[in-house]
Amino acid sequence: MAFLQLYHITFTINEKHRFAEISYCLGKNFQGKGIMSNVLTQFIDKAKNKNVHMIMAEVMEENDGSSKLLLKH
């Protein structure tokens, strides 16, 4: 049995100011499997439906995987 080691995902969509923010941390055993790519795709689609003009995310400097993922989307 495997458990998803998802430490946190936080979504914020501020419709009034038309911005969104996402924060996440995924366990190492589940990184590189497309999980966050799917989550980001759904989050971005939802934000677009709310007429969001800016999506913000912070990445720790050494986290190349997340940087690449966010730039891809």
C-alpha positions as CSV (number, residue, x, y, z in Angstrom):
1,M,0.0,0.0,0.0
2,A,1.3,3.4,-0.9
3,F,0.4,6.7,0.6
4,L,0.6,10.0,-1.1
5,Q,3.2,12.1,0.7
6,L,1.6,15.4,0.0
7,Y,2.7,17.8,2.7
8,H,0.5,20.7,1.5
9,I,-1.3,22.4,-1.3
10,T,-2.7,25.8,-0.9
11,F,-4.9,27.5,-3.5
12,T,-6.0,31.1,-3.3
13,I,-8.1,32.8,-6.0
14,N,-8.9,36.5,-5.3
15,E,-11.6,37.4,-7.7
16,K,-11.8,41.0,-6.6
17,H,-8.1,41.7,-7.4
18,R,-8.0,39.1,-10.2
19,F,-4.9,37.1,-9.0
20,A,-4.3,33.6,-7.8
21,E,-1.6,32.0,-5.7
22,I,-0.5,28.4,-5.3
23,S,1.8,26.7,-2.8
24,Y,2.7,23.0,-2.7
25,C,5.1,20.5,-1.3
26,L,5.1,16.9,-2.6
27,G,6.9,13.9,-1.1
28,K,10.0,12.8,-2.9
29,N,8.6,9.4,-3.8
30,F,5.8,11.1,-5.8
31,Q,7.9,13.8,-7.5
32,G,8.4,13.5,-11.3
33,K,5.2,11.5,-11.9
34,G,3.1,14.3,-13.3
35,I,0.9,14.8,-10.2
36,M,1.6,18.5,-9.8
37,S,1.5,19.1,-13.5
38,N,-2.1,17.8,-13.4
39,V,-2.9,19.9,-10.4
40,L,-1.4,23.0,-11.9
41,T,-3.4,22.5,-15.2
42,Q,-6.6,22.2,-13.3
43,F,-5.8,25.2,-11.0
44,I,-4.8,27.4,-14.0
45,D,-8.1,26.4,-15.8
46,K,-10.1,27.4,-12.8
47,A,-8.2,30.7,-12.4
48,K,-8.9,31.5,-16.1
49,N,-12.6,30.8,-15.6
50,K,-12.5,33.4,-12.8
51,N,-10.9,36.0,-15.0
52,V,-7.6,35.9,-13.1
53,H,-4.8,37.9,-14.7
54,M,-1.9,36.9,-12.6
55,I,-0.9,33.6,-10.9
56,M,1.8,33.8,-8.3
57,A,4.0,31.0,-6.9
58,E,7.3,31.1,-5.0
59,V,9.9,28.4,-5.5
60,M,12.9,27.7,-3.2
61,E,16.1,28.5,-5.2
62,E,17.4,24.9,-5.2
63,N,14.1,23.4,-6.4
64,D,14.8,23.1,-10.1
65,G,11.9,20.7,-10.7
66,S,9.3,23.1,-9.5
67,S,10.9,26.0,-11.3
68,K,10.7,24.1,-14.6
69,L,7.2,22.9,-13.9
70,L,5.9,26.4,-13.3
71,L,7.6,27.8,-16.3
72,K,6.2,25.0,-18.4
73,H,2.7,26.0,-17.4
